[in-house]
Amino acid sequence: MAQHNELGKEGEQIAVDFLIQKGYEIKERNWRFKKAEIDIIAQLENVLIAVEVK
């Protein structure tokens, strides 16, 4: 795996850990629809968020 891909996965994991610590439930990771991708979909109570990690 290329170095930038490894760094991206590490960044996504940091974001997931942060969201879990804040009480969010991770619903999906790397969700794809056609040519689009959302890195993380998470929910806290009735709030659903889409996260793009850069």
JOHUJO-V922480 format. One record per backbone hydrogen bond with DSSP energy under -1.0 kcal/mol. NH is the residue of the N-H (numbers start at 1). CO is the residue of the C=O. E is the energy in kcal/mol with one decimal. If there is no record, write none. Layout:
NH:CO:E  NH:CO:E
This chain:
6:2:-2.0  7:3:-2.4  8:4:-2.0  9:5:-2.3  10:6:-2.1  11:7:-2.4  12:8:-2.3  13:9:-2.1  14:10:-2.1  15:11:-2.1  16:12:-2.6  17:13:-2.7  18:14:-2.2  19:15:-2.5  20:16:-2.6  21:17:-2.2  22:18:-1.6  23:20:-1.6  24:19:-2.6  25:43:-3.2  27:41:-2.8  28:41:-1.8  30:39:-2.7  31:38:-1.8  33:36:-2.1  36:33:-2.7  38:31:-2.7  40:51:-1.8  41:28:-2.5  42:49:-2.1  43:25:-2.3  44:47:-2.4  47:44:-2.2  49:42:-3.1  51:40:-3.1
